[in-house]
Every structure is written in structure tokens, then in C-alpha cells.
């Protein structure tokens, strides 16, 4: 059998390294849907035991715990639904709050709904639903969370779009009655998450920032201080 010369071996090795280090492609960009109180959106589902979420355990991008109960957690592109946005799925009556994001969501109109198990995640699958936005999140606070993580391309995409749409994101949204503007209802905050055990190993990557109802002190927590972004 013919053996590889050192030069051919090095060239082959370099090609393998280049292939492995090729940047992960961002999802195909979608034009944002109209920012209205009632929207029809594509939804998917995720859970904290998926392989790509294990390193974050059951925690969201704000540093708190993923919620499942009266109000459930959801992940989305924060330039379309800023962190803290609360919506109701009309078909099921479920309430969700956006407290997470993900690589596959940046630049898309898809919302990822948190489910407590793989069975519940698989049962949901992919559905187009009608949502009623009850409370819009704060884009400025969302930017405060994202900017320290801007070295990642999917986060940079959200930041760029949010900054470009800031005037639009700051405007109140019309109700079903033309010409009438209203503030969203005030909802009861989600209970604060319990402190993370100090024995949890540290993971390197990003700096957490407390926003909205996220647990205070996240930035000083050894678990969240260096967790890589989703």
C-alpha cells in the first residue's frame, strides 16, 4: 500500500482542519413579519435535555431557569420579539415569555417553544399558530444582554437588525380597533429562580446580564459568567 509523503499528509491534514473550522452557516434570512398585536407564526419546540442544550442545563439566555407552568419560556430572534415579550397562543390558550434565543432562530420569524420533555417536544413538532402579543419586551434591555456577546455571528445579526429597527420597536402597537393605541396589560412576574449550586462546573464563553425578571446576581454567578451563547 502506498504511504503518504509528509507533504501530502500535511496538505490533507490542513484540508481537514479547514473543513472542520468552516464557519457554521447562519439560517436563511427572512423579512420580519408585521409587528402587530395578532400574528400568525411558525413555531417549533425544544427542551433542555437536547444535545445542543445540555451545556446550559435548564437555564435561559437571561440567566434564569426555563419556565414551564402558568407562563412558559420561549426562544426567538430578539429583534422581532425582544426579551420579555409575552404572548398567548390562541389555539391552546398557553402563555409564553421570550427569555431565550438560538442560532437557528436569528434572522427568522420562527418562535421556539420550551417543553419540559422530549416527548412533549416531539408531540408539538412544527406548527403554524396565531399568537396574541400581550406585552412587548424592552429592546434596549435586550441589547444590553446581547452586546457583550457580539462576537458571535447570530448575535451580531440580532444586534444589527435591532439597532436598525429601534424606532419601530419603540412604537406602541395598534389594537384591533383602528387608530386606537394602548399599553399592554401588566402581568404577574415569573417567580425568581433558585440559586445555582456552587459545585456546578464553570463553562467558558459569555457574560450574563440580568434583565427584567431574571434572577439578580447572574453576572457574578460562576456558572453564568462564562457560559457560551446559544
C-alpha positions in Angstrom: 0.0 0.0 0.0 1.3 3.4 -1.0 2.1 5.7 2.0 1.5 9.4 2.1 4.6 11.6 1.8 5.0 14.2 4.6 4.0 17.0 2.2 0.8 15.2 1.1 0.0 14.3 4.6 0.3 17.9 5.8 -1.8 19.1 2.9 -4.5 16.6 3.7 -4.4 17.4 7.4 -4.7 21.2 6.6 -7.8 20.5 4.4 -9.4 18.5 7.2 -8.7 21.3 9.7 -10.1 23.9 7.3 -13.3 21.9 6.8 -13.8 21.4 10.5 -13.2 25.1 11.2 -15.5 26.4 8.4 -18.0 28.9 9.9 -21.4 27.5 10.7 -23.9 29.0 8.2 -26.5 31.3 9.6 -30.1 30.4 8.8 -31.6 31.9 5.7 -32.7 35.5 6.4 -36.5 36.2 6.5 -38.0 39.6 6.2 -39.6 40.4 9.6 -43.4 40.0 9.8 -45.5 43.0 10.7 -45.2 43.9 14.3 -48.9 43.7 15.3 -50.8 42.5 18.3 -52.1 39.4 16.5 -49.6 37.4 14.4 -49.5 34.1 12.6 -46.1 32.5 13.2 -44.2 29.3 12.6 -43.4 27.5 15.9 -41.0 24.7 16.8 -40.2 23.2 20.2 -37.1 22.4 22.3 -36.2 21.0 25.6 -33.2 21.3 27.9 -32.2 17.6 27.5 -31.4 18.0 23.8 -27.7 17.6 23.0 -27.2 21.2 21.9 -28.7 22.5 25.1 -27.1 20.2 27.7 -24.3 22.7 28.4 -26.9 25.3 29.5 -28.8 22.7 31.6 -32.3 24.2 32.3 -31.2 27.8 32.1 -32.3 30.5 29.6 -30.3 33.3 27.9 -31.2 35.8 30.7 -29.6 33.6 33.4 -32.8 32.4 35.0 -34.4 29.0 34.7 -36.5 27.9 31.7 -40.2 28.1 32.8 -43.0 25.6 32.3 -46.3 26.4 34.1 -48.6 29.5 34.2 -46.1 31.2 31.8 -43.7 29.2 29.7 -40.3 30.0 28.2 -39.8 30.7 24.5 -36.8 31.4 22.3 -36.9 33.8 19.4 -34.9 36.4 17.5 -35.0 39.4 19.9 -35.0 41.9 17.1 -38.5 40.6 16.2 -39.7 39.7 19.8 -37.5 41.4 22.3 -36.7 39.6 25.6 -39.6 39.9 27.9 -42.3 39.7 25.2 -45.3 37.8 26.5 -47.8 36.2 24.1 -50.7 33.8 24.2 -51.2 31.0 21.6 -54.9 31.4 20.6 -55.3 27.7 19.6 -54.2 26.4 23.0 -54.5 29.3 25.4 -50.9 28.9 26.6 -48.9 31.9 27.7 -45.2 32.2 26.8 -42.5 34.7 27.6 -39.4 35.2 25.4 -36.4 34.7 27.6 -34.1 32.7 25.3 -32.7 32.8 21.7 -30.8 30.3 19.5 -28.6 30.1 16.4 -31.3 28.7 14.2 -33.7 31.5 15.1 -31.5 34.5 14.3 -33.0 36.3 11.3 -36.1 34.2 11.1 -39.8 34.6 12.1 -39.8 31.2 14.0 -40.5 31.0 17.7 -39.1 28.0 19.6 -41.4 26.9 22.5 -39.9 25.3 25.6 -41.3 21.9 26.5 -40.5 20.0 29.7 -39.6 16.7 28.0 -38.6 15.2 24.7 -42.0 13.5 24.4 -43.7 16.9 24.7 -41.2 18.5 22.3 -41.8 15.8 19.6 -45.5 15.9 20.1 -45.5 19.6 19.2 -43.2 19.3 16.2 -43.7 22.2 13.9 -46.9 24.2 13.9 -48.2 27.5 12.5 -50.3 29.2 15.1 -51.9 32.5 15.9 -50.4 34.4 18.8 -51.7 37.5 20.7 -48.8 39.7 21.9 -49.9 40.8 25.4 -46.7 42.6 26.3 -43.8 43.6 24.2 -40.3 43.3 25.6 -37.8 46.1 26.0 -35.4 46.3 23.0 -32.9 48.4 25.0 -32.6 45.9 27.7 -32.3 43.1 25.1 -29.4 45.0 23.5 -27.8 45.3 26.9 -27.7 41.5 27.1 -26.6 40.9 23.5 -23.8 43.5 23.1 -21.3 41.7 25.4 -21.8 38.6 23.2 -21.5 40.3 19.8 -18.5 38.2 18.8 -20.9 35.5 17.7 -22.4 35.9 14.2 -26.0 35.0 15.1 -26.0 37.5 18.0 -24.4 40.2 15.8 -27.2 39.6 13.3 -29.8 40.2 16.0 -28.0 43.3 17.3 -27.6 44.9 13.8 -31.3 44.3 13.0 -32.5 45.5 16.4 -30.5 48.7 16.1 -31.9 49.3 12.6 -35.5 48.8 13.8 -35.2 50.6 17.1 -37.7 53.3 16.1 -40.2 50.7 15.1 -39.6 48.6 18.2 -40.2 51.6 20.5 -43.6 52.4 19.0 -46.8 51.1 20.7 -48.8 48.5 18.7 -52.3 49.1 17.4 -55.2 47.2 18.9 -57.9 45.6 16.8 -59.7 49.0 16.7 -58.1 51.1 14.0 -56.4 54.3 15.3 -56.6 53.3 19.0 -53.3 52.8 20.8 -53.0 51.0 24.1 -50.3 49.9 26.5 -50.0 46.1 27.1 -51.5 44.7 30.3 -49.3 44.3 33.3 -48.7 40.6 34.1 -47.6 39.0 37.3 -43.8 38.4 37.1 -42.4 34.9 37.0 -41.1 33.6 40.3 -37.3 34.1 40.7 -35.1 31.2 40.0 -33.4 29.4 42.8 -29.6 30.0 43.1 -27.4 27.7 41.1 -25.3 25.2 43.2 -21.8 26.5 43.6 -20.5 23.0 42.8 -21.6 23.3 39.2 -18.6 23.4 36.8 -17.7 26.6 35.0 -18.0 26.8 31.2 -16.2 29.4 29.2 -17.8 31.8 26.8 -20.0 34.8 27.6 -21.0 37.3 30.2 -24.6 37.1 31.6 -26.7 40.3 32.2 -29.8 40.5 34.4 -32.8 41.7 32.5 -36.5 42.0 33.5 -37.4 39.2 35.9 -34.1 37.3 35.6 -32.5 36.4 38.9 -30.3 39.1 40.3 -26.6 38.4 40.6 -26.4 36.4 37.5 -23.3 38.4 36.3 -21.4 37.3 39.4 -22.5 33.7 39.3 -19.6 31.4 38.3 -21.9 29.3 36.1 -23.4 32.1 34.0 -20.3 34.3 33.9 -18.7 32.3 31.2 -21.5 30.3 29.5 -21.2 30.2 25.7 -24.2 31.7 23.9 -26.8 29.6 22.2 
